[in-house]
C-alpha cells in the first residue's frame, strides 16, 4: 500500500470440512503470498481477487472448486490506493477534467511539455503537475509500476508530435481507459499513423475517440463531465454504451438555433 500497489486480502470465512476458516491469500497484479493449502483453490481465489481489484470493491463468494460437501466461502477485501487519472495537455479542459477526476476519487496528474502552461496554479485540483513529454512521462510511470489496470489516460494535446507517441505507448498497456480529443477527421488520421507505428486493430479498438459521452455540452466543464461519465460507464459496465461519441458517426457538437425547444417547456425534455 505504501508503494502504491493495490492488493487484495482473501480470507476463508466458512470451511468445507477439509479447509477450516482463517486461511489467507494475498493477491496483487502479478503475484500472491500465502495459500489455502490447495493450488486449485488458490488459482480460483487469485482470479476472483484480481477481478475485484479492477473495481476496488470487496466481495464474498463460494468457491466452485470446493468439495462436493460445499460450504467453502471466501471474503476478499480490496486494499487499494486511489486510482490514477493521467491528463496529458495543459489546456482549459485539463483543469476542468482534473476537477472532475478529483471529485471521483482519482489521483490526478496533469502533464505537458510546455512549462509556460504547466504550472500548479493553473491546476489547483491536480495532485501533481509535471513538465515532460507525455509519452516519456507515461513510460516512466509504467516502468516504476505506478500505473495499473485502474489507471485512465486522457490525451488533450491535439498535436501529433505529442499525441502519437503517447497513444502508441498507452494502447499497448493494460489500462482501464485511453481517450483522446479531436475531430472525426483528425481521429482517422491518427489511426492511420498508429497503424503505421505497428498497433493492431484490437489495440486501436481500445481507444475512446472522440472522447466522452454525447451529452450535448460544449464548454470545458460540460466536456469534462462527458469524459468522466464515459470513464464511469466503462468502469462499472453501465448501459449507456450507445451514447459514446466513439460509437457514433454524427457531429460531435450540435448546432443550436432559435427554433429549438426550450428544455422543460411544454413537455419538451
C-alpha positions as CSV (number, residue, x, y, z in Angstrom):
1,X,0.0,0.0,0.0
2,X,2.8,2.4,0.9
3,X,4.4,1.8,-2.5
4,X,1.1,2.4,-4.3
5,X,0.3,-1.2,-5.1
6,X,-3.3,-2.4,-4.9
7,X,-3.6,-5.7,-3.0
8,X,-6.5,-8.0,-2.1
9,X,-6.6,-10.0,1.1
10,X,-8.7,-13.2,0.7
11,X,-9.8,-15.0,3.8
12,X,-11.7,-18.3,4.1
13,X,-14.7,-17.3,6.3
14,X,-16.6,-20.6,6.1
15,X,-14.9,-24.0,5.8
16,X,-16.0,-27.1,3.9
17,X,-14.8,-29.8,6.3
18,X,-11.3,-30.2,4.7
19,X,-10.5,-26.5,4.9
20,X,-11.0,-24.5,8.1
21,X,-11.8,-20.8,8.3
22,X,-9.0,-18.4,8.7
23,X,-6.6,-19.3,5.8
24,X,-5.3,-16.2,4.0
25,X,-4.1,-15.4,0.5
26,X,-2.8,-12.0,-0.5
27,X,-3.0,-11.2,-4.2
28,X,-1.8,-8.3,-6.4
29,X,-1.5,-7.7,-10.1
30,X,1.5,-10.0,-10.7
31,X,1.9,-12.0,-7.5
32,X,0.5,-13.8,-4.5
33,X,1.5,-14.7,-1.0
34,X,0.0,-17.3,1.3
35,X,-2.1,-20.3,0.5
36,X,-5.3,-22.1,1.4
37,X,-3.3,-25.3,1.1
38,X,-4.8,-26.3,-2.2
39,X,-3.4,-24.9,-5.5
40,X,-6.8,-25.2,-7.4
41,X,-8.5,-23.1,-4.7
42,X,-5.6,-20.6,-4.7
43,X,-5.9,-20.2,-8.5
44,X,-9.7,-19.5,-8.3
45,X,-9.3,-17.1,-5.4
46,X,-6.5,-15.2,-7.3
47,X,-8.6,-14.8,-10.4
48,X,-11.6,-13.5,-8.4
49,X,-9.4,-11.2,-6.4
50,X,-7.9,-9.6,-9.4
51,X,-11.3,-9.0,-10.9
52,X,-12.4,-7.3,-7.7
53,X,-9.2,-5.3,-7.6
54,X,-10.0,-3.8,-11.0
55,X,-13.1,-2.3,-9.4
56,X,-11.7,-1.7,-6.0
57,X,-14.6,-3.4,-4.3
58,X,-14.8,-6.2,-1.7
59,X,-16.9,-9.3,-2.0
60,X,-17.8,-12.7,-0.6
61,X,-18.3,-15.7,-2.8
62,X,-18.5,-19.5,-2.8
63,X,-15.6,-21.4,-4.5
64,X,-16.6,-23.6,-7.5
65,X,-13.7,-26.0,-6.9
66,X,-14.7,-26.7,-3.3
67,X,-15.5,-30.2,-2.2
68,X,-18.9,-31.7,-3.1
69,X,-20.0,-31.1,0.5
70,X,-19.9,-27.4,-0.3
71,X,-19.9,-24.6,2.2
72,X,-16.5,-23.0,1.4
73,X,-16.8,-19.2,1.4
74,X,-14.1,-16.6,0.8
75,X,-14.2,-12.9,1.7
76,X,-12.0,-10.7,-0.5
77,X,-11.1,-7.3,0.9
78,X,-9.5,-4.9,-1.6
79,X,-6.9,-2.5,-0.2
80,X,-6.2,-0.1,-3.0
81,X,-4.7,3.4,-3.3
82,X,-6.7,5.8,-5.3
83,X,-6.8,5.0,-9.0
84,X,-4.8,7.4,-11.2
85,X,-6.0,9.8,-13.9
86,X,-3.3,11.0,-16.2
87,X,-4.3,14.0,-18.2
88,X,-1.9,15.0,-21.0
89,X,-2.2,18.5,-22.3
90,X,-2.3,21.7,-20.1
91,X,-5.4,23.5,-21.6
92,X,-8.6,24.7,-20.0
93,X,-10.3,21.4,-20.5
94,X,-7.5,19.7,-18.5
95,X,-8.3,22.0,-15.5
96,X,-12.0,21.0,-15.7
97,X,-11.2,17.3,-16.1
98,X,-8.8,17.4,-13.2
99,X,-11.6,18.8,-11.0
100,X,-14.0,16.0,-12.1
101,X,-11.3,13.4,-11.5
102,X,-10.7,14.7,-8.0
103,X,-14.4,14.5,-7.2
104,X,-14.5,10.9,-8.4
105,X,-11.6,9.9,-6.1
106,X,-8.8,9.7,-8.7
107,X,-5.2,10.8,-8.0
108,X,-4.9,13.3,-10.9
109,X,-1.7,14.1,-12.8
110,X,-1.6,16.9,-15.4
111,X,1.4,16.6,-17.7
112,X,2.6,18.8,-20.7
113,X,5.9,19.5,-22.3
114,X,5.3,23.3,-22.3
115,X,6.4,24.8,-19.0
116,X,4.7,28.2,-19.6
117,X,1.3,26.4,-19.4
118,X,2.1,23.6,-17.0
119,X,2.0,25.3,-13.6
120,X,0.4,24.2,-10.3
121,X,-1.5,27.5,-10.1
122,X,-3.5,26.6,-13.3
123,X,-4.5,23.2,-11.9
124,X,-5.4,23.5,-8.3
125,X,-7.3,20.2,-8.2
126,X,-4.5,18.1,-9.6
127,X,-2.4,16.1,-7.2
128,X,0.7,16.8,-9.3
129,X,1.6,18.9,-12.3
130,X,4.5,17.6,-14.4
131,X,6.5,19.2,-17.2
132,X,7.6,16.4,-19.5
133,X,6.8,14.9,-22.9
134,X,3.6,12.9,-22.5
135,X,4.9,9.5,-23.8
136,X,8.1,9.8,-21.8
137,X,6.2,10.5,-18.6
138,X,3.8,7.6,-19.1
139,X,6.5,5.2,-20.0
140,X,8.5,6.2,-16.9
141,X,5.4,5.8,-14.7
142,X,4.7,2.3,-16.1
143,X,8.4,1.3,-15.6
144,X,8.1,2.4,-12.0
145,X,4.9,0.4,-11.6
146,X,2.8,3.4,-10.8
147,X,0.1,2.6,-13.4
148,X,-2.2,-0.4,-13.3
149,X,-5.5,-1.8,-14.7
150,X,-7.5,1.0,-12.9
151,X,-5.4,3.9,-14.5
152,X,-7.1,6.2,-17.0
153,X,-5.2,8.2,-19.6
154,X,-6.7,11.1,-21.5
155,X,-4.9,12.9,-24.3
156,X,-5.9,16.5,-24.8
157,X,-2.8,17.6,-26.7
158,X,-4.1,17.7,-30.3
159,X,-0.5,17.9,-31.5
160,X,0.6,14.7,-33.4
161,X,4.2,15.0,-32.2
162,X,3.0,14.6,-28.6
163,X,-0.1,12.5,-29.1
164,X,1.0,9.7,-31.5
165,X,3.9,8.6,-29.2
166,X,1.7,8.9,-26.2
167,X,-1.2,6.8,-27.7
168,X,1.3,4.3,-29.1
169,X,2.6,3.7,-25.6
170,X,-0.8,3.8,-23.8
171,X,-2.7,1.4,-26.1
172,X,0.0,-1.2,-25.5
173,X,-0.6,-1.1,-21.8
174,X,-3.3,-2.8,-19.8
175,X,-5.1,0.4,-18.7
176,X,-8.7,1.0,-17.7
177,X,-9.3,3.7,-20.2
178,X,-7.5,5.6,-23.0
179,X,-9.3,8.5,-24.5
180,X,-8.3,11.3,-26.9
181,X,-9.9,14.6,-28.1
182,X,-10.2,15.5,-31.7
183,X,-12.5,15.8,-34.7
184,X,-13.5,12.7,-36.6
185,X,-11.2,13.6,-39.5
186,X,-8.2,14.0,-37.1
187,X,-9.1,10.7,-35.4
188,X,-9.0,8.9,-38.7
189,X,-5.6,10.4,-39.5
190,X,-4.4,9.4,-36.0
191,X,-5.5,5.8,-36.6
192,X,-3.5,5.7,-39.8
193,X,-0.4,6.9,-38.0
194,X,-0.9,4.5,-35.2
195,X,-1.3,1.5,-37.6
196,X,1.9,2.6,-39.3
197,X,3.5,2.6,-35.9
198,X,2.6,-1.1,-35.5
199,X,-0.6,-1.0,-33.5
200,X,-3.1,-3.8,-34.1
201,X,-6.8,-3.4,-34.7
202,X,-7.5,-4.8,-31.2
203,X,-5.3,-2.2,-29.7
204,X,-6.9,0.6,-31.7
205,X,-10.3,-0.6,-30.6
206,X,-9.5,0.3,-27.0
207,X,-9.1,4.0,-27.9
208,X,-12.1,6.1,-26.9
209,X,-12.1,8.8,-29.6
210,X,-13.8,11.2,-29.8
211,X,-13.6,11.1,-26.1
212,X,-16.7,11.2,-23.9
213,X,-20.5,10.6,-24.0
214,X,-22.8,12.5,-26.3
215,X,-24.3,14.8,-23.6
216,X,-24.6,17.7,-26.0
217,X,-22.4,20.1,-24.0
218,X,-19.5,22.1,-25.5
219,X,-17.7,24.2,-22.9
220,X,-14.8,22.8,-20.8
221,X,-16.9,21.9,-17.7
222,X,-19.5,20.2,-19.7
223,X,-17.0,18.3,-21.9
224,X,-15.1,17.2,-18.7
225,X,-18.4,15.9,-17.3
226,X,-19.0,13.8,-20.5
227,X,-15.4,12.4,-20.3
228,X,-15.9,11.5,-16.6
229,X,-19.2,9.9,-17.4
230,X,-17.7,7.7,-20.1
231,X,-14.9,6.6,-17.7
232,X,-17.6,5.6,-15.1
233,X,-19.6,3.8,-17.8
234,X,-16.7,1.6,-18.7
235,X,-15.6,1.2,-15.1
236,X,-19.0,-0.1,-13.9
237,X,-20.4,-1.6,-17.1
238,X,-23.4,0.7,-17.3
239,X,-26.0,0.6,-20.1
240,X,-25.2,3.8,-21.9
241,X,-22.7,2.5,-24.4
242,X,-24.8,3.8,-27.3
243,X,-24.2,7.4,-26.1
244,X,-20.4,7.1,-26.5
245,X,-19.1,9.5,-29.1
246,X,-16.7,6.9,-30.3
247,X,-19.6,4.6,-31.2
248,X,-21.5,7.2,-33.2
249,X,-20.9,8.9,-36.6
250,X,-22.7,12.2,-36.3
251,X,-21.4,15.7,-35.5
252,X,-19.5,16.0,-32.2
253,X,-21.0,19.4,-31.4
254,X,-24.7,20.2,-32.1
255,X,-25.8,23.3,-34.0
256,X,-28.2,25.4,-32.0
257,X,-31.0,27.6,-33.5
258,X,-33.7,29.8,-32.2
259,X,-36.3,27.2,-33.2
260,X,-35.0,24.5,-30.9
261,X,-37.4,23.7,-28.0
262,X,-36.6,25.1,-24.5
263,X,-35.8,22.2,-22.1
264,X,-38.8,21.5,-19.9
265,X,-41.2,23.8,-21.8
266,X,-44.5,22.3,-23.0
267,X,-43.3,18.8,-22.1
268,X,-40.0,19.1,-24.0
269,X,-37.1,17.3,-22.4
